[in-house]
Amino acid sequence: MRPPGPGQGPAGQPPAGQPPAGPERSSDPGTAASPAPPSGADEAGGRGPAAAVEVSHLSKSFGGRAAVEDVSFSVAPGEVFGFLGPNGAGKTTTVRILGTLIAPTSGSATVAGIPLSPANGAEIRQRISIMPEAPGLYLRLTVTENLRFFARLYGLPRREVRIGEALAAVGLSDRADDLCGSLSKGLRQRAALARTLLNDPAVMFLDEPTSGLDPVAAHEVHGLIGALRDRGVTVFLTTHRLDEAERLCDRVAIMNTSLRTIGRPDELRQMLFSRSLAVTTAAPLASPDQVFTGLPAVQGWRPADPAGGGGTADYVLAVSDPARAAPGVTRALVGAGADVLSITESRHTLEDVYLELIEDQESRSR
């Protein structure tokens, strides 16, 4: 068996303050959930690689209160998977279950191809790594000394070779002899990533890896996560930065005790929001209904700001195909004598999706 990885303590126990990270898909009716990728049938009908993480009807209660309720999902090997949700949504609890720190109340899971059970806990911990929000480095030791300490603690073979490879992977070879206390927060995050790479994990849990970093340092961490994907590492990313999740993640799951939805960001936008054009004119149209009604691919319209008045005017047109609708809208506006300032396709962000789902659940629960 492979030795325990960084992020886990002796005898397979994770050090205090290093929670794992969490997952996806819900059987809750009325959510915009899309199916997770299959564990894998190829074109000939054969089986492909097993899922890196697979969860079925997972639930966890504390004192009668449900922290995680009937969650199911599958994460493909080599996928960067984002796990999002408000505070108290069950993200950390789900991750702690997958990291073998706590047992589920009901349901089952497989992590790195190994069924989740008390008997398999040590073996699972050998196949995963965890990087918490706080790097947890010894500041009075050098970068190499930190890595050497953890490599020896976990009994890794070929320690010096592994340390050199990990430092090279995160671009810290030239800072190997610097004290960790002298490093910027961004460089400490990179050192923590190097530590998680020591055991060559199949699944890596990253908890808020860019928290508190400036844009340059955050960009560097994003590049490292992309490099992990290229190496075939499955990255389970917990983050509150929705722009970060949209940029990095192949798929995202939005959690609020139960799983609200899962899918690619573009899928979720299309499922939750109709496609539309945003039209701005230099002055309000005298008869907008006459201008917009009956145009090809235009399904309806509304003023973008009903309370507005004077100056420029904004309209939102619901369309079936923006590329087909835009030319006809432009001709109709010019024909009506309007001074057109802009016609653009409305772009909903992952933040829009997140707020729509969370606010909808809160309104239904009241």
Secondary structure, DSSP 4 states (H G I P E B T S, - for coil): -PPPPTTS-GGGPPPTT--------B--TTS---PPPPS-B-TTS-B-PPPSEEEEEEEEEETTEEEEEEEEEEE-TT-EEEEE--TTSSHHHHHHHHTTSS--SEEEEEETTEE-SGGGHHHHHHHEEEE-SS----TTSBHHHHHHHHHHHTT-SSHHHHHHHHHHHTT-GGGTTSBGGGS-HHHHHHHHHHHHHTT--SEEEEESTTTT--HHHHHHHHHHHHHHHHTT-EEEEE-S-HHHHHHH-SEEEEESSSEEEEE-HHHHHHHHS--EEEEEESS--S-HHHHHTT-TTEEEEEES-TT--SS-EEEEEEES-HHHHHHHHHHHHHHTT--EEEEEE----HHHHHHHHHHHHHHHH-
